[in-house]
Structure formats: structure tokens, C-alpha cells
């Protein structure tokens, strides 16, 4: 009698069925053949990556008994992701984000180091060469939203101030859009500045608000198909660099936001949730700025950078 093996374990999984030993042998031989095709690769790391990828991919195909129609649908989906991607929209980053792949890669590459500030996802909306502002300047430009005063320090893990650290900041406006999502080539809601001689920084931005990731493309269609929300918790992006120290890519999040537990890219970490303290209209601004009869908010984010890896 031919041995029968059932794959996967749960019969309710669509496509599951019993697989004969002969069929298993055919499938496993193909895996061995594909793995062997990388034997002459001269780059050990590349060889490791490719063989591991093949192993996991084939295991997935065999586990769920993937149909040819499903595989063709996946190829069509990835083709659509590529077609919508351009120099202002990165759909592949969105795809990586919503699968948690971006966040897991960050976890793997940013091991805990004392009280170093935790990293989180980069997101698809960073732009090189954002304008420079001086300490106390305003990143908002003409972007609509409630003014927010952000201040803090940059230190190393020994507690020493880090002067002249480059701090990139970017965020969405109160309507949930980044400047690159508009068609008029505006630059707003982003800038870079440097920590001062004492390692301190300060600037005006906007009080973060929740917004959906772009969901008018294939990633949004996928989220809708599986019943997931495209919403991100309110946040402000930071990237901090200084030679000799580990580059930090992170956000800060607004305490009390209902979406903190449901962030669609899994980017929230408890240490990055900050108090954004609301200020009544007429409350004096820390730098004497005339805000008119407007409410505003303020928060503090102290940054700790570990030494760069050798």
C-alpha cells in the first residue's frame, strides 16, 4: 500500500488534500534541484539568502497546495504593485509594511542596547534633500494642522550630549496627506535640522493625526479583501544620523490615540508613545511665537543613540 501523507494538517484549509509518498518525492526532488543550482555562487551571503528563500517559498507552496490560478493571481498582484510604483509612490514599501516585514527587519537589525531609542518603520514618504531649518524653525510650511512644539535632546548611551546630529523630520498634514501625495510639487511637513552644541533641538511642526496609508492601489485592494483597515496611528517621523553612532529611523506616537493597537504597519512601540499636551488658545508659546487665537500642543522626545556597529 502506498503511504499517504496529508498536507497541511487542517482539512478545512482550501486546497488541502492527501499527498502520496511518490508525489512528495517529486516535489522534494525539485527543491533539491533548485537549491543545487546555487552551489557555484561565489558570494556566501547571497547563496545563503537565495537557498533559504527557495526553501521557504517551496515549503509555502507545498503547505497550502497552491493552485496555478492562485500563483498567477499573485504574479498579477505584484505586477500591479510595480506599475503603480514611481519616484513619488513606493507601493512595494507599503506591501512590506502591511505584512510586518519592514518592522521585523528593523527588529532583527536594531537589537536592544541599553536605553537606546527604539527604531520603527521608515515608511514610503521620506524625501532626500528636505529643506534645512534652524533650531526653533517650522517644518509645516503651508500644510494645514494644529501647531505643535517639539523639543528634546540627542545623547549617546553614556549620557553624553551629541552636538550637530542631523535630524530629519517629516509628517502628514491634518488631512492625512504628505506633500508628495499632492500634484503641485509642494514641500511642506518636512525639513532637517541639527542638534545644538549641547545636543538639544527644537522645532515647530503639526500635531500628528491618524491617516490611511494610500489604499487606492493593489495593497489597498488586498487589505480590503482580507478585512483589514489601512489606518495608521498618529505619528511624526524622525531619522537621526551622526558619524560613529547608529542611525536611528523612528516615529513618535500620540498617547491616547485609539489606533495605537491597530496600526496597519505594526510600527507602534510603547517607548515611542509620547504625551502631546494640548495648550489653550492664548497660552504663550515657548519661543514667543504669536499663534493668534489658536490652540497648540507640545511634546518632548529625548533621543539616545548607541555606537555604530563595527
C-alpha positions in Angstrom: 0.0 0.0 0.0 1.3 3.4 -0.9 1.9 5.6 2.1 -0.4 8.7 2.3 0.5 11.9 4.0 -1.9 14.8 4.5 -0.8 18.3 3.8 -1.5 20.6 5.6 -2.7 19.4 9.0 -6.1 21.0 8.9 -8.6 19.6 6.4 -10.6 22.8 6.4 -7.8 24.7 4.6 -8.8 25.2 1.0 -6.7 23.1 -1.3 -5.6 20.7 1.4 -5.5 17.0 0.4 -3.7 13.8 0.9 -0.3 13.7 -0.8 1.2 10.3 -1.8 4.8 9.4 -1.0 5.5 9.4 -4.7 4.2 12.9 -5.1 6.2 14.1 -2.1 9.3 12.6 -3.7 8.7 14.6 -6.9 8.3 17.8 -5.0 11.3 17.3 -2.8 13.5 16.4 -5.7 12.6 19.7 -7.3 13.5 21.6 -4.1 16.9 19.8 -4.1 17.5 20.7 -7.8 16.7 24.3 -7.3 18.9 24.6 -4.2 21.8 22.8 -6.0 21.5 25.4 -8.8 23.1 28.0 -6.4 26.1 25.8 -5.5 28.5 27.8 -7.7 27.5 31.2 -6.2 30.8 32.9 -5.1 29.1 35.2 -2.6 28.4 33.1 0.6 25.8 35.5 1.9 23.9 35.7 -1.4 24.0 31.9 -1.6 22.5 31.7 1.9 19.8 34.2 1.1 18.8 32.6 -2.2 18.7 29.0 -0.8 16.8 30.0 2.3 14.3 31.9 0.1 13.8 28.9 -2.2 13.3 26.6 0.8 10.7 28.8 2.5 8.9 29.6 -0.8 8.6 25.9 -1.8 7.5 25.0 1.7 4.7 27.6 1.5 3.6 26.4 -1.9 3.5 22.8 -0.7 2.0 23.6 2.6 -1.1 25.4 1.2 -1.1 23.3 -2.0 -1.0 26.5 -4.0 -3.0 26.3 -7.3 -1.8 27.6 -10.6 -4.6 30.2 -10.7 -3.6 31.5 -7.3 0.1 31.8 -8.3 -0.9 33.6 -11.5 -3.1 35.9 -9.3 -0.1 36.6 -7.1 2.0 37.5 -10.1 -0.7 39.8 -11.4 -0.8 41.5 -8.0 3.0 42.0 -7.9 2.9 43.3 -11.4 0.3 45.9 -10.4 2.4 46.9 -7.4 5.3 47.5 -9.8 3.2 49.5 -12.3 1.9 51.9 -9.6 5.4 52.5 -8.1 7.2 55.6 -9.2 9.6 58.2 -7.7 6.8 59.7 -5.6 5.0 56.5 -4.5 6.6 53.3 -3.3 3.9 50.6 -3.3 6.5 47.8 -2.6 7.4 49.5 0.7 3.7 49.7 1.6 3.4 46.0 0.8 6.4 45.2 3.0 4.9 47.4 5.8 1.5 45.8 5.9 2.9 42.3 6.0 5.1 43.3 9.0 8.2 42.5 7.0 9.6 46.1 7.4 9.0 46.0 11.1 10.5 42.6 11.6 13.6 43.5 9.5 14.0 46.6 11.8 13.7 44.4 14.9 16.4 42.0 13.6 18.8 44.8 12.8 18.3 47.0 15.8 18.9 44.9 18.9 18.2 46.5 22.2 21.2 48.4 23.5 20.8 49.9 27.0 18.4 52.8 26.9 18.9 53.5 23.2 15.8 54.8 21.4 13.9 52.1 19.6 13.6 52.1 15.8 10.4 51.6 13.8 9.4 51.6 10.1 10.8 54.0 7.6 7.6 54.4 5.6 7.3 55.3 1.9 7.3 59.1 2.2 10.8 60.1 3.0 12.4 62.5 0.6 16.1 63.3 0.3 17.2 67.0 0.5 14.4 68.3 2.6 15.0 72.0 3.4 17.1 72.9 6.4 15.6 74.9 9.3 17.4 76.3 12.3 16.5 75.2 15.8 13.2 76.7 16.6 12.1 76.8 13.0 8.9 75.5 11.4 8.7 72.4 9.3 5.0 72.8 8.5 5.3 75.3 5.7 1.8 75.8 4.3 0.5 72.4 5.5 -2.8 72.6 7.4 -2.9 71.5 11.0 -2.6 72.5 14.7 0.8 73.9 15.6 3.0 71.6 17.8 6.2 72.5 19.6 8.6 69.5 19.6 11.8 69.6 21.7 14.3 67.2 23.1 17.9 66.1 23.3 20.3 63.8 21.5 22.7 61.8 23.7 24.8 58.7 23.4 24.3 55.6 25.6 26.8 57.0 28.1 24.7 60.1 28.6 27.0 62.4 26.7 25.3 65.2 24.6 25.6 64.7 20.8 26.0 68.0 19.1 25.5 68.5 15.4 23.4 65.4 14.9 21.4 65.6 11.7 17.7 65.3 12.5 15.3 64.6 9.6 11.6 65.1 10.3 8.5 64.5 8.2 4.8 64.1 8.7 1.4 64.2 7.2 -0.9 67.3 7.4 -4.2 67.3 9.2 -6.0 65.9 6.1 -3.8 62.8 6.2 -1.6 63.6 3.2 2.2 64.1 2.8 3.4 66.8 0.5 4.5 64.2 -2.1 0.9 63.0 -2.4 -0.2 66.3 -3.9 0.3 67.1 -7.6 1.6 70.7 -7.1 5.2 69.8 -6.1 4.8 71.5 -2.7 7.4 70.9 0.0 5.8 71.0 3.4 5.7 69.0 6.6 9.3 68.0 6.3 12.7 69.5 7.0 16.1 68.8 8.6 17.9 70.5 11.4 20.9 69.9 13.7 21.2 69.5 17.4 23.0 72.4 19.0 26.3 72.4 20.9 24.5 70.9 24.0 22.8 68.2 22.0 19.4 69.9 22.2 16.9 70.5 19.4 13.5 72.2 19.0 11.1 73.0 16.2 7.5 73.7 15.2 5.5 71.0 13.4 1.9 69.9 13.4 0.1 67.8 16.0 0.0 64.4 14.4 -3.4 62.9 13.3 -4.4 59.4 12.1 -4.5 58.8 8.4 -4.8 55.9 6.0 -1.8 54.6 4.0 -2.5 55.0 0.3 -5.2 52.4 -0.4 -6.3 53.2 -3.9 -3.8 50.7 -5.3 -3.2 46.9 -5.1 -2.1 47.0 -1.5 -5.3 48.7 -0.5 -7.3 46.2 -2.5 -5.5 43.4 -0.7 -6.3 45.0 2.7 -10.0 45.4 1.8 -10.1 41.8 0.6 -8.9 40.4 3.9 -10.9 42.8 6.1 -8.0 45.0 7.3 -8.0 48.7 7.9 -5.5 50.9 6.1 -5.3 53.3 9.1 -2.0 54.4 10.8 -1.8 55.7 14.3 -0.9 59.4 14.6 2.8 59.8 14.4 5.8 62.1 13.5 8.8 60.6 11.6 12.5 61.1 12.7 15.7 60.0 11.2 18.8 60.9 13.2 22.4 60.5 12.0 25.8 61.2 13.4 29.1 59.7 12.3 30.2 57.0 14.8 26.7 56.4 16.1 23.9 54.1 14.8 21.5 55.7 12.5 18.0 55.9 14.0 14.8 55.7 12.0 11.8 56.0 14.2 8.5 57.8 14.9 6.8 59.2 18.0 3.1 58.4 18.6 0.4 60.3 20.3 -0.7 58.8 23.7 -4.4 58.2 23.8 -4.8 57.5 20.1 -7.3 54.7 19.6 -5.3 53.3 16.7 -2.2 52.6 18.7 -3.2 48.9 18.9 -4.3 48.7 15.3 -1.5 50.4 13.4 -1.7 48.8 10.0 2.1 48.6 9.6 2.7 47.3 13.1 5.1 50.2 13.9 4.0 51.2 17.4 6.3 50.6 20.3 5.5 51.5 23.9 8.6 53.6 24.4 7.7 55.7 21.4 4.3 56.8 22.7 4.6 60.4 23.9 2.3 62.9 25.7 1.2 65.6 23.3 0.0 68.2 25.8 -2.8 70.4 24.5 -2.4 74.1 25.1 -5.4 76.5 25.3 -5.6 79.4 22.8 -3.7 82.3 24.1 -1.2 80.2 26.1 2.3 81.8 25.5 4.5 79.8 23.1 7.9 78.7 24.4 9.7 80.9 21.8 7.3 83.8 22.0 5.7 83.0 18.6 2.4 84.7 18.0 -0.1 81.9 17.4 -3.1 84.2 17.3 -6.2 82.7 18.9 -5.2 79.1 18.2 -4.8 76.1 20.3 -1.5 74.3 20.0 0.3 71.3 21.5 3.8 70.4 22.8 5.8 67.3 23.4 9.3 66.2 24.3 11.3 63.4 22.6 14.8 62.7 24.1 16.8 60.6 21.7 19.6 58.1 22.7 21.9 56.7 20.0 24.2 53.7 20.5 27.6 53.4 18.9 27.6 52.2 15.3 28.3 48.6 14.6 31.9 47.8 13.6 
